[in-house]
Amino acid sequence: MSEIYAIIPKTTLDGILEKLESLETLIKEKNLSDFGSEWIESTEVPSILKISRKTWQEYRNRRVIGFTQYGDKIYVRKSDIEKFMEDHYIPKID
């Protein structure tokens, strides 16, 4: 397979490289923000559910809501909290 070479002005190449670096930065930031939006720290859960820390500990002990633990840090998926709320939803009676 033969290679094809193109000659472009240095300013054009610099512009392309700058845009690629910006794109790389945006992708990294998006990946980090996606992680942050999917998972929350366990310490936030009691205030979200309006329960005590002791109740939250009991929920974790009974595996009522899933979580992940890495070292001393515990994280919970927002979607698991939403599912828990939906599973315990009591509809309005008209």
C-alpha positions, 0 to 999 in steps of 0.5 A, spaced: 500 500 500 502 506 498 502 512 502 499 519 500 503 525 503 500 532 503 503 539 504 499 544 508 501 550 511 504 550 518 498 555 520 493 550 518 496 544 521 497 548 528 490 550 527 488 542 526 492 540 532 489 545 537 482 543 535 484 536 536 487 538 543 480 541 545 476 535 543 480 531 547 479 535 553 472 536 552 471 528 551 475 527 558 471 532 561 465 529 559 467 522 561 468 525 568 462 529 568 458 523 566 461 519 572 459 524 576 452 524 574 451 517 574 454 515 581 453 519 588 457 519 594 453 514 600 453 520 604 448 524 600 443 518 600 440 520 607 438 527 605 436 525 598 431 520 601 429 524 607 432 518 612 437 518 618 444 515 617 442 509 621 436 507 616 441 508 610 446 503 614 440 498 615 438 499 608 446 497 606 446 492 610 440 489 608 442 490 600 435 494 599 439 499 594 445 497 591 452 500 592 459 500 590 465 500 595 472 502 594 476 503 600 472 507 605 468 510 600 461 508 598 458 510 592 450 509 589 448 509 582 442 515 582 438 510 577 438 505 583 435 510 588 430 512 582 428 505 582 427 504 589 423 510 589 419 508 583 418 501 587 415 504 593 411 509 589 404 509 592 399 512 586 394 517 588 386 514 588 381 519 585 
